[in-house]
Amino acid sequence: MSDDRLTVSEKLLLAALAVRESHPTFSAEDLVVEAWKKYPDTFGLSGYASQYPDSNRVLTNIMGTKGMRGKGWLRKVGEKQYRLSSTGLSDGEVLLNGQPHGRQDEGSQALRAELDRQTAGALLRIFSTPAARKRLNNDSNSLTFNDACGFWDITVRSNANTLQSRLADVQTILERALAAAGANKSGAGGLQVGSSVITPHQLSTMLLLHAEMQERFQTELNILRKRTDERLEKRPKTI
């Protein structure tokens, strides 16, 4: 895909992929500089595009429902400190593969390996949660919102952007794992994760649980979706 067909958010995602090669955790300022270096016409200061970056252009496209965090691409890990989420890595892989011949970054293979490592770790976490165990034991009626929060790796104090990122991550992780497991109608096959084998049927069950809990706890989730002040959030552990 040529630069002129990329959206502003997609350009920022490619810039974030470039930053993470040397800084897996990066600051908003790191992203400002890298985005300007890669796309000065888009992220340069008006009238001085070749000399200075327009930090406001980048920052406004990090936040908000249409920004990188709203798309679930970034996880906030500190004050103006970010890491690419599994969804960001997955969508970034697609973007890199869509670049013209000769421009596909050599880091694409490393990116795929990192995403696979994240997927494996996240799967172990998801299947160890009370929500997953209850569903696999046919005890869905006793599910609570706290169980759902554990499944999504959020807390009742999480804000809208964190919620969006976590929901998108769980969806991406389960879908990627299901594709890797080679799911079929009979439920044969499986995915080796550590010492465990996770079957396509189990992955499909988790995807259904993910969707059903969003519907079941819609009222509670809508409260989080209205929360935009990130200073109120106590950071949960990451996966």
N, C-alpha and C positions, 0 to 999 in steps of 0.2 A: 504494500500500500504506500503510495507516494505521500510526502509530507503535507501537500495541500489537501489531501483527503482525510487527514487525521483531525479529530476534534481536539479542542484545547485539553480536555481531560486525558485523552489518549497520548498526547505529546508529554503531558506531565507523568503519565505512567511509564513511558519509555525513559524519561529522564530519571525517574525513581529507580528503575531497573539498573541504569548506568551507575547511579550513586551507590546502590547496595553491593556492587561488586567489590568495593573497598570499605564500605560502611554499612553493614547489615542494619544497624540502627543509625538513623540520620536525622538531622534537624531540619526544620522548615527552611532555614537559611541555606543549608546544603542543597536542598531541592531548588530553591530560587536560583542559585548560581548555575547548577547543572542544566536546568531548563533553559536559562538564558543562553548558555554556551551552545546547546543543541539547536535551539529555535529562537535566535535573536529577534527575528521579525515578529514573532508572537509574544515573547516575554521581555522585549527590550522597552526601556522607558521612551515614551513618545517624544520624538525629536532627537533622541540620543540612543537609539536602539543598539548601535554598535559599541557604545561606551558603557552603558549602565543597564542593569536589570530593573524591571518593574515588579518589585516585591509584592505590591498589592494585588497584581494580576494573578500571581501564583497563590498567594494566601487565600484569596477569595475562591479559588478553584480547588483548594484543599478542603475547605469547610462547605457546609450547606448540603441540601438534599441532592443537588446535581453535581457536587464536587467529588473529589476522590474518596473522602470518608463516607459520603452519602451513598456512593457506589459499593462500599464495602472493601475498597482496595487498600486502605491503610488502617493500621492498628496504632492507637496512641499509647506509648509506653512511658511517657514522661512529659514534662512541660516543653511543648513544641518538639518532642522527640517521637519519631515514628518508625515502624517497621512495615514492610509490605505483608499483607495478609495472604492466606492461601488463595483467596479469590483474586487478589491483585497479581500474584505470581501466575495463576492459571490464565487470567485474561492477558497478562503481559506475554506469556508464551505464545498465545494466539496472535497477538500483534507482531511479535518478532518473526513468527513464521510467515506472516503476510507481507513482510518487507520485500522490496525488489531483490532479485538475485544478486548476491555479492554484498548485501547489506545486512543479512542475517547475522546477528552477533554470535561470536563463538561461545559466548556465555549461555546460549540457549540450552545446550546440553546440560551445563551445570545448573541452570535454572530448573530444568525438569527434574534433575536429581534432588535438588533442594526441596522442590514441591513434593516429591515422593516421600522424602524423609518427614516432612511436616504432616503429610497425609497419614503415614504410619503412626506417628506419635499421637495425632489427633484421634485416630480411630481407637487406639487403646484407651484414651481418656473417655471418649464418648461411650464405649461399651462398658466402662467401669462405673458409670453414673447410676444412681438409683432409678432414674427414669427408664434407662435402657434395660436394667435388670427386671424392673416391674413389667415392662412390656413383653420381654422374652419369657417371663414366668406367668403371662396371661393375667396380670394384676393391674391393668390400666386404670381401673376404677378408682384406685387409691392414689393416683398421680396428683401431686400438688404443684402449685406455681414454683415453689422452691425447688422441686425436682426438675421442672422445666428449665429454671435458671441454671442449674448445674449442668444440664444437658447442653445448653447453649453457651456455657462459660460466661455468664453475666451475673449481676447481683440486682437486687431490687432498687439499688441506687444508680444503676447504669443509665446513661443518657442515650439520646436518639442515635447518634453516630456510632456509638459502641454497639448498640443493639443491632443496627443494620449490618455492621461489619461481622458480628458473630453469627447472625442468621445466614448471611451470605456464605460465610466460611463453612458452616456445617453442611449447607446444601452442596457446595463445591466439593468438599471432602468426600461426602457419601456418594455423590454421582461419579467422581473420579475413581473411587475405590470399586464401585459397582461395575464400571466399564472395564477396569483392570481384572476383576474377578471373572469376567466372561459370563455374565449372567445369561441364563436361558430359562425357558418355561418350566423345565423340570427342576431348576434350582441346583443343578450339578455344578461342580467346580468349586473354587474357593480362592481366598487371598491369604497368603502366609504373612502374618504380622508378628514378628518376634517368635514366640513359641506357640502362638495360637493360629488357627485357621478360621477365617471369617467367611461364611458362605454368602453367595448372592442373595439367598432368601433372608438372611439376617440383615444384610445391607438394605434390601428393599423394605424390610420391616422398620428399620430406623428412619428411612426416608418418609414412610407413612406416618411414623410417630412425630417426626419433625413438623410435618404439615398439620397433623391433627392437633398438636399442642398449640400451634399458632392460632388455630380456630378456637380451641377450647379456652385459651387464656387471652383472648383478643382484648378484653377490657383492661387487663393488667398491662399488656404490651402497649396499648394506646397511651397509657399514662407515661410510660418510658419514652414513647415517640414524641411526646410534647415537651420533654425535658431537654433543653439545649445548653444549659450551664454546666460545662465540664468540670468546674471547680468543685461541684457538689459530689462528684463521684469518687468513691473509694475504689481504688483499682483492684479488680479480681486477679487471681493468678492467671497467667497466659498459658496457652497450649502450644 
